[in-house]
């Protein structure tokens, strides 16, 4: 049975007297993961799913959105895709009959990944992290909230029949460890290239939302102008 990386790091945290959550904890998790793995990717990612005490599920057994999962994925259209992640780390956004929609944090570089996660914590359904904790998240929430605009390029659809392993359900107390693990397994492009593409898509999303907001303000201003004109006309009528 493979070693449970999450359990190991949590034991190191406890021994060091580091709190479970907060800025200090997040910085410590980042530094500890970097010390343990450096810049190299984790070898044998499948072992994360097979680790001692790991909670795993099949796609059919996923019943709630807002939980984090890691798994091996072999997309149907991999030959035509410009790139893909063979070992996604996702928050489930939407359940579907043949799979689910997921927010794959691997498509963001570490710093932006942590920033997005910290913003998403406002959606937590519990104050303390436990087995019932999840993000009250959905595709519509990501799409409509301006502060989450940089999450849109991370959304992918995952078909159950192309999942090639059990799905590791990451306990909420371990989410911040998972954030920093070099577990991405990109195909066809290197991570730096993919992260650059994501940043470009984020900038475009920002421009699209800015243009939409400008059009909305102009429309509202025009509506108010017409209303004032109608009021003035009524007041002038004898």
Secondary structure, 3 states (H helix, E strand, C coil): CECCHHHHHHHHHHHHCCCCCCHHHHHHHHHHHHHHHCCCCCCCCHHHHCECCCCEECHHHCCCCCCEEECCECCCCCCCCCCEECCCEEEEEEEECCEEEEEEHHHCCHHHHHHHHHHHHHHECCCCCCCCCCECCCHHHHHHCHHHHHHHHHEEEEEHHHECCCEEEECHHHHHHHHHCCCCCEECCCHHHHHHHHHHHHHHHHHHHHHHHHHHHHHHHHHHHHHHHHHHHHHHCC
